[in-house]
Amino acid sequence: MAKNAHLTFDERQTIEVSLRDNLKFKEIGEIIRKDPSTISKEVRNHYKIVEKSTYNPCANRHICKHYGDICKPCQKRWGQDCKKCDPPCYTHCPDFEEQVCLKIKKPPYVCNGCDTRHGCKLRRHLYEAKYAQNEYCLLYTSPSPRDMRRSR
């Protein structure tokens, strides 16, 4: 097995900061002395999905013909209480089409360095070092089935 094969928390923090600074995987790899494919896999496997409270992924939201009438089944005043709807109104809209940001389909696969991130209403993919480290710890420090049998 290769020495130092796993990323450390400090390396993950470097990745997070570097993504915010719009560095490429190759440049990040040079900084932390890892292969760019390792950085790419890390980012794709450990990003966090974040939805704002005003999350509305409908591609037709700007030209919607159903503002107000789609909320009648939930009996809440449209606009004010829509954040409280469960499930959200758009899930039962006949014209709903989910819009996905095309930037997350290509490197760096996350919104960390995106200029329009703060005004974006779509689902965000964010790489956060702490979240990635916690996921890693859960994956690699959980007891094996053999250990589980021994503890009984």
C-alpha positions, 0 to 999 in steps of 0.5 A: 500500500502506498505511503500517505495514500489518504488525504489529511485534513490540512490537505482538504483545507488546501483543496477548499481554499484553492477551489475558492481561488479557482485553481485547477486540479493540476495546480492544487495537486502540485501544491499538496503533492498529489495527482490531479486525479486524486483531487478530482475524485476527492471533490466529486466524492465528498461535496456537500449539496446545499439548498437555499431557503428560496430554492426553486429549481424550476427552469420555468420559474421566470415565466411561470403561468401557475404563480398563485394557483399551484398553491391552492392545494396547500391552503397557504398564502402564496409567496409568504409561506412557500418556504414552509410547504412540504412538499414544495409547490413545484413538485406538483406543478404540471410545467415543472422542469428541473434546472441544473447548473451546467458548471457542476457537470465539468471540473471543478464540479463544485460552486466554491469559486463561482462568481454567481454563487451568492445570487444563485437559486439552484442546488449548490455543490460545495466542497468543505474540508470539514464535511469531507473529513467527517465523511472520510472518518465515517467511511474508514473508521466504522467497525467492520462486520468482524468487529461487530461480531466480536463485540456481541 
